[in-house]
Amino acid sequence: MNAPAFEEVRQRTYDVLAKVQEKLRSDWLYDDQGPSHEQVEALDEARKHVAAARAALRKAAPVPGSVVP
């Protein structure tokens, strides 16, 4: 079995992080079962890290028209 190509892994990871961002949305922040203030701050930090990871993966995408070995 061959290892997946970098681009395949990059795209899968990018897609998974998009799902993580969706799960971390703040729709439930204001109900009675929502997180504490400290948890809200931690969630905000996690969202920033996920966004930064997705941005880094976008940078690693192949340039249109380039030849990927």
RORO-672908 format. One record per residue: x negated, y, z of N, C-alpha, C in turn. Coordinates in steps of 0.001 Angstrom, whole numbers. Last residue first. Layout:
BEGIN
<<X Y Z> <X Y Z> <X Y Z>>
...
END
This chain:
BEGIN
<<-5318 16959 -8662> <-5975 15678 -8955> <-5235 14500 -8343>>
<<-3225 19213 -10166> <-3491 18577 -8875> <-4103 17217 -9170>>
<<-3620 22121 -11900> <-3704 20670 -12028> <-4072 20104 -10675>>
<<-1246 24825 -11826> <-2561 24235 -11537> <-2482 22724 -11693>>
<<1306 25706 -12169> <458 25651 -13343> <-917 25054 -13100>>
<<1540 27105 -8959> <2225 26714 -10191> <1280 26762 -11389>>
<<-569 25722 -6530> <-286 26916 -7325> <419 26464 -8605>>
<<715 23633 -3916> <-56 23838 -5144> <381 25099 -5879>>
<<761 24828 -528> <1444 24290 -1718> <600 24527 -2951>>
<<-315 26081 1611> <-1018 24893 1139> <-363 24263 -99>>
<<1523 28019 2217> <224 28437 1684> <-528 27257 1068>>
<<3485 26405 3351> <3766 27096 2075> <2462 27526 1415>>
<<2179 25682 5685> <2442 24644 4689> <2799 25256 3332>>
<<2210 28143 6994> <925 27535 6643> <1114 26458 5578>>
<<4967 28421 7361> <4243 29399 6540> <2894 28830 6095>>
<<5455 26300 9115> <6060 26282 7777> <5345 27259 6847>>
<<4014 27248 11326> <3625 25986 10687> <4199 25897 9279>>
<<5483 29532 11954> <4077 29660 11555> <3596 28394 10847>>
<<7911 28367 12689> <7873 29284 11546> <6436 29438 11042>>
<<7049 26961 14944> <7594 26225 13803> <7545 27105 12556>>
<<6306 29106 16593> <5305 28120 16175> <5778 27326 14957>>
<<8782 30387 16934> <7668 31107 16307> <6603 30139 15809>>
<<10208 28389 18284> <10659 28846 16959> <9539 29569 16216>>
<<8739 28311 20674> <8751 27138 19792> <9183 27534 18382>>
<<9407 30829 21718> <8013 30523 21392> <7936 29332 20430>>
<<12138 30414 22107> <11683 31475 21214> <10244 31226 20782>>
<<12043 28378 24008> <12630 28116 22696> <12185 29159 21679>>
<<10954 29817 26143> <10203 28693 25577> <10732 28339 24182>>
<<13048 31631 26633> <11724 32124 26248> <10885 31024 25599>>
<<15019 29799 27358> <15232 30661 26189> <13895 31196 25696>>
<<13902 28808 29704> <14060 27915 28556> <14286 28706 27270>>
<<14093 31060 31312> <12773 30499 31009> <12835 29583 29799>>
<<16896 31306 31448> <16083 32381 30866> <14712 31857 30453>>
<<18321 28077 30579> <17981 29146 31510> <17158 30207 30777>>
<<20693 27149 27944> <19428 27078 28684> <19238 28259 29635>>
<<24288 26540 28339> <23076 26974 27653> <21841 26906 28538>>
<<26765 26045 29267> <25820 24937 29321> <24476 25293 28677>>
<<28318 28240 28756> <27980 27936 30156> <26942 26830 30295>>
<<26865 29898 25860> <27922 29159 26549> <27438 28795 27955>>
<<24825 31161 24535> <25691 31986 25383> <26849 31222 26007>>
<<23351 29447 22922> <22678 30183 23992> <23627 30868 24970>>
<<24186 28032 20750> <24669 27594 22055> <24082 28400 23211>>
<<22870 29127 18538> <24336 29132 18581> <24887 28841 19976>>
<<20146 29450 17911> <20654 29910 19205> <22172 29922 19317>>
<<18318 26659 16561> <19098 27893 16426> <19805 28207 17740>>
<<16976 24293 16555> <16610 25270 17585> <17369 26587 17465>>
<<17861 22948 14317> <18238 22428 15638> <17977 23452 16745>>
<<16570 24452 12323> <18033 24431 12395> <18505 23963 13767>>
<<13904 23816 12825> <14369 25204 12958> <15886 25254 13105>>
<<14014 21094 12167> <13709 21498 13546> <14183 22933 13780>>
<<14433 21277 9437> <15475 20663 10276> <15261 21032 11746>>
<<12006 22388 8716> <13237 23140 8435> <14384 22591 9289>>
<<10296 20313 9395> <10245 21542 10187> <11468 22430 9928>>
<<10969 18540 7353> <11257 18178 8743> <11258 19424 9621>>
<<9951 19963 5128> <11390 19681 5238> <11793 19330 6672>>
<<7212 19931 5714> <7901 21211 5545> <9410 21021 5730>>
<<6777 17168 5595> <6592 17893 6857> <7313 19229 6830>>
<<7238 16714 2866> <8058 16028 3897> <7986 16777 5224>>
<<5208 18294 1736> <6618 18596 1477> <7532 17943 2511>>
<<2868 17034 2715> <3113 18457 2972> <4590 18782 2810>>
<<3173 14469 1628> <3171 14639 3084> <3475 16089 3443>>
<<2974 15146 -1098> <4156 14446 -584> <4273 14623 926>>
<<442 16287 -1223> <1617 17104 -1534> <2893 16452 -1015>>
<<-1266 14081 -587> <-1172 15245 290> <114 16035 39>>
<<293 10876 -1136> <-492 12021 -1587> <-269 13205 -644>>
<<255 8076 1107> <957 9114 342> <20 10263 -21>>
<<-1804 5215 476> <-1441 6327 1353> <-717 7378 517>>
<<-608 2143 -886> <-1378 3387 -988> <-881 4417 18>>
<<-854 -1187 0> <0 0 0> <-893 1242 0>>
END
